[in-house]
């Protein structure tokens, strides 16, 4: 989808989803190399940066996540994100 010429994607991530397990092997990297500017519509995500810092992101939050991270769904609720950076990377 595009808004004002900028790409926007909706990501739906099921409980148990983890970037390093479900995307990393296919891409051949240990951590995600994309930048994310996202609004978390529902669910909870956890993010660990390459430098070891971690944070949890909950529904209703807007987040900026630079390249070099692993992320996963926390709990049993599907995580839904609207991301306007990843679509343009």
ZIURUR-V336649 format. One record per residue. PHI is phi in degrees with one decimal (NA if undefined). Layout:
# ZIURUR-V336649
phi->{PHI;PHI}
This chain:
# ZIURUR-V336649
phi->{NA;-131.5;-128.1;59.1;82.9;-108.8;-69.8;-137.0;-122.3;-110.5;-109.0;-116.8;-119.3;-78.5;-52.3;93.8;-70.2;-142.6;-54.9;-64.6;-98.8;-104.1;-122.1;-53.7;-58.7;-69.2;-93.1;75.4;-127.6;-77.6;-134.7;-69.0;-102.6;-99.7;-93.1;-123.2;-122.2;-139.1;-113.8;-88.7;-73.5;-150.6;85.1;-137.3;-121.9;-120.6;-129.7;-121.8;-81.0;-58.7;-82.4;95.9;-69.6;-134.4;-157.1;-109.9;-121.1;-112.7;-51.9;91.4;-94.6;-105.3;-139.2;-114.1;-127.0;-75.8;-58.5;91.4;-149.3;-114.4;-145.8;-151.6;-78.6;-103.0;82.6;-104.7;-99.6;-61.9;-96.0;-122.0;-123.1;-109.0;-120.7;-108.4;-99.4;-59.7;-68.1;-109.3;-82.0}
